[in-house]
Amino acid sequence: MYKKTFTTARYALRFTPSNDYYNLSLFNFYIGVYYQGINGDSSIFYLEKSVAYGRRTDYPKRIVNGLERLLYMYSAMDGYSRQRDQTAKEVLHIVDTTHSNRIKHSMYNALTKYYEVLGRREQQMNIMLADLEIYKKELPLRKFDGADSANLGVSYINIGALYLELKQPQKALEYLRPSKIFLDQYRTAIIHYYKNTADAYLQLFQPDIALVYRDSVTNMTKKEYGPPVDRNNNWDIRMLSDLAFADYYLVNRKNDSALLYMNIAKSLIDVSVTDTLTITGYNYKMGQILVAAKDYVAALPYLKSAEKIGLDQGPEQYGNVLRELAKCYSGTGQWQQAVLYYEKYLPIRDSLYTVDIQKSIADAEAKFQNKEKQQQIDGQQKDLGFARKQRLWLITGLLLTGIIATMLVIFYRNKKKMADVLDDKNKILSELNNELEESNQTKAKLFGIIGHDLRTPVKQMYQFLKLQKLNVHNEQEKAERANKMETATESLLEMMEDLLLWSKTQMSRLNPSIKPVVLLPALRPVEQLLQLPIEEKNIQLQNNIMPDTTVMADDNFLQTIYRNLLQNAIKASPPDAIIAVDITIQDGSTILSIQNSGLTFTQEDFEQQVQAVRSSQTLNGLGLQLIKDLSDKMNAVVRFTALANGTRAEVIFTVRS
């Protein structure tokens, strides 16, 4: 698959436009990936081109993918330390700024390799733990597919392996145990799980338990890859487990048991394992065991074979090989060769142990100062004990203060709540008092009107009736007094109706029922009611309203307003006058107008009369007050205009929204 991708990418580059940076980055990336296991320098060349083109696109993925592979290659190759460190800084910046967990996983993998090469185990562990935390946070949020689940399990295994390298087997087991549940479909990782778990129990000096897991390595490898034949290199993991058992028994000075496992490992080399580093590890371990058994002649060929790979096996392992060779030559009496190998070994040892020596010096200095520090610690413990007591009293005091403050706050809130309730009650009471005062004033005004203005027509009627009873007048006088009595009665009736309507408006109990009202049928009854005074003055009433004219109003309010306006027009008009009633439309509003000749009446006169009614206790101007109140309730406007020889009264019905 990689070969086909490589061939396709090489071919596509020939036809890719020079400004198609996305595809230029993509094809160079595929070529660089292909060269990773073949030619490291070529891989780096194409990956650098991929990143350079990626920086000129709007797709950060092209940069991220290239940087991940580049950091891995820089870390694996010699001579790229400057580029490696610069790329690591950029990768760390991406980790700190990206919100994509997949990008973080990729960057963490590259950084793990980077810190591993530098030997910075603490930073390497922090990176691996951070990567694991992301997987753990994602676990309850979504269902993992096979690849995600395997990656999570492998993260646990890799952390456990690093703890094994740091000789912390108990911590290693803490991470190895949960890994297996995520590796159901990843058999190779399961084999590593069994092998690392066996190594952990060997470090805990529990070889019996370790042997159970080694057997699981054997069974799983056989099930997955078949028996160890036909150069099946997948058995190298089982062989590494055999070497771990041999090393365990070598450390515990059980050379026979160590050789037993080495012979088992040798059987795998003969038929299956071909990996150079694995075979070098076997040769070193066999030579080491034979040196421990003082069989220097037999050990020498194994150690010489292990020496051939040189520093490729790592400086620590190479140094161990040189040390064992020096022992071997010393054991066989070849002193010059022994000195030569010691001289090769010592610089490597010194470089490897520099950090350990510095740590040992620091530990020695720490031990030297332990006594003084212990005294300081004892004194600090006393101070801390006193400080704890003070803190306890302080906390107790703060708690009491907090409780008191809380009670005060609660008390204040309750008091404020009660004050707010009282304020609301006082406002309501004040409104009721104002309404009561207004009602009393209205009632007093009503009684004043009744006592002042209604007494006269009632007294006249009483006198007319008394004179009628005495029968002291002739027929002509009787007829005149009957007419006067009828007029007084009619005036009294109108006055009572106006007084009733006015009192209702003052009590705020009269609400309009607004609806479409056809004007002509609504106004005719009013004209018929006032026909007698119209005929007495021989007035001509011209009603020019079209039959279908409609306004939005309350029909009862409208009749009362029209009656009062028409009465005023009749009273103000001289005999034989004309009163014209018209309808006009202006700015969407309907205007009912009543125009008469005679005395003029202005808008200012209207407002003064209304104000006078409000401040007096007589019926003078009560009709005008009714007109004002009822028109306001209907959302209508009454307007008076003085003409050259008369007055025009207008009722403007505005459009209701």
Steps between C-alpha positions, in 0.01 A plus 500: 500500500777746592683421176189577292440823691862600449486426125172690459634800693821515294297485179246763617775749591592529131158645414423699818492878435765701682234696688299194612663504841255259661570212261871582484507466878293180490710318234833595661364373831416157354846474343667599830298239691600232254871579546476486883609140521729513196700824490473735795662800329267469198202468732598821680555680166148428374333556838665843529366587153153378607503729806629795294215463248254438785585838655378664178155337516196560718505141627682464834475120469772503235739677740407282799546169316836606358633629832402178678698285256788749485548504876500122503764488223716778649499307829594172331780644283838644592601850393159666531507612864440869420204427271375242751489749788339775289233260376437380856431861610251546216333168580468600867342828393246310288417276796439805719277679247303231318155382609519181293572190707606305192767760424614485861530120482720528189719770651538309828623191312773703329597675827524162677764388249676838531536482879590131483797578273611780732470268800262739675288238665305743719385710202432182304283367781311831531424498127378139508281566807351812336417294191337234715291761683352616171398143417346458846299823468373391160400156629161597659419745220497269201514136402853403400553317176763226465791735422416746779459220753832346398677837524370544854620152596841558340534827696456304823756240385760761397472680834535169680811418291657835590439434870670161453800678349504727805490190726156581644314171446208579729420819306547304177233249606258784583504597131537154351195349673233727341659482153375153406128594489573739212706252293237248397579524127870588528678169560856633464433754776357223719826306456691810618261527795582142610875551448513830695288358781740204528794746517322698776455188716865407444601844634272428797687169551193290424623268221215250540237763408730634229523152349121488459508816289802372301297190414217732388750671268584160352137396455390832351795513259436144385127574456560821307811421293534123502795291624856644501599387150573653158694793648182627671646810664186560712646265763758763601269626781493153656877482464537835679294352784742206514792744524321683786467170691868420432599845632285448812672171584841647415447783749393245758815291423313203363709448188354159419145640485626798299667267246178299476308804375789602274486159331125546447573838343769342282245257360291795380803667338575186307156476338315832532657821635704708254487848656862622538448691826315205656778258401762749631315507831509123511876489427572759771290320760656160418851647525412670829371171649809309386727772645312467830563123477871582431482319165687784327598305191140406426380855576745675266335420160156609625632830629702563181181444297313746722780755454457510120180704505676772700313808619190408298393291800517810721792642698400329824474155341817552299685606817380183673635289212840672523510448876424129470764464226757664730407250772518215253849593373612558857376153592693339216822691588493721191583816696569732209162422345338541840658845545400599147133417562502669842634814332212481251249434777602768750402810292160349425452411865602848609255662263223266610562543869558876510141568594503214753823632656351847533195349661719299738689814601172677561380205708824508702463872564140443599602231749770727643241769565231263620567548871481877486199483277334252734541744785353772284216267407431423868488871577277561204274218614453675834431826323261324270320343796455842659401643162240224458347588835495866406346411165238288678405789727505737204279269296263464797487878537443546130223241506330678792544831324357348184202360690435836666541679167261253337243553775534878464457471124191283548365741760568796272335327204192413707484853633537641150236260373261612775583864425426440132169336590411794725597744225274317257217499753554872567492574128175305464358674806607838362332423167183393681509820708539707184211316338290548814586871511414537133175310557412723796574811295287369213219416740521841662499661158202287397305604808594864438372475145179335615449766769577792274389423144225244541316701768391775259315286238347286775384813688351638178309181442375511860376858456334417166319208657391712798365775275327238286332365813377844608346550151534876517597555137308504178537244227768694315716530810446132574623408153806724537584353841448146365749575222748644748450198725563268204816692412622490861429125517684437174796708621500312828499165318792597276685637802445173687627292204812717468554487873472120502747457214740751653491329839575165337802643319623651824472162673695333214222245463397584146698310235434531127411213268682597182357352182410607144201742522300618197464873568164591346280246690690583823448880474134504383349429848692798644365730227146377566540564873604860431236560231285720731766768573601487132144574392455769765789697347405400145853364452583299189713190582698376198643149555739431210632166630501217243290197604794256505744718697654296787730593789661301783319622816266418787146575375372625840804727549460626146130589550576687825780701337283578197202600719708745704668650194169533313330654809778756526467577127122546536543729801767709327310531168257790433147425371473385136869388505656198328695226683711281266620152595778362271758220474853545359802266472843649578831307540310176552283649780119549479380847611139564610433880487202708628501859371259770619465878469463736792725524802859384450671243722875431481723213607634720778145562624442124503812428706419781747144370547626145564754624753229706673274196535782306667554770759138606569193338648239603240360348185617789284705344219423144609401407145839616372672295772301196388606561141866516611489188720303280261707595196821422690367157592428430130844626393328783310587871495251791528600829340316837486574760232361857504372610156421846367134461600472191711678189629606161364526209745693193380527148636811334354497119503862391473601165349539237776808271475 
